Amino acid sequence: MRLVEKLKDFENQYMFIHWATGSEYGKLVYAGDDFVEFNVINVDTMEYSETVLINCQLILEVAIGGFDIARIVAEMSSKISMD
């Protein structure tokens, strides 16, 4: 199974992606055959700072769970309930 095929199962979820020129926390918006669309979150303000289109061949690592991801999900969830 290719990475992009697995990423399609995790669209609209928060994660950490490390690619050839950077790494960020954010929300996976779309996973296509040639690129992924990723909304980057500023972890200090918990605001979306930019949208990045990443070539699938440049993705080195994806973290879907863990302490940092759980913290981001919790903070984003509390922000949604306050709005």
Buried (B, 14 or more C-beta within 10 A) or exposed (E): EEBBEEBBEBEEEBBBBBBEEEEBBBBBBEBEEEBBBBBBBEBEEBEEBEEBEBEBEEBEEBEBEEEEBEBBBEBBEEEEEEE
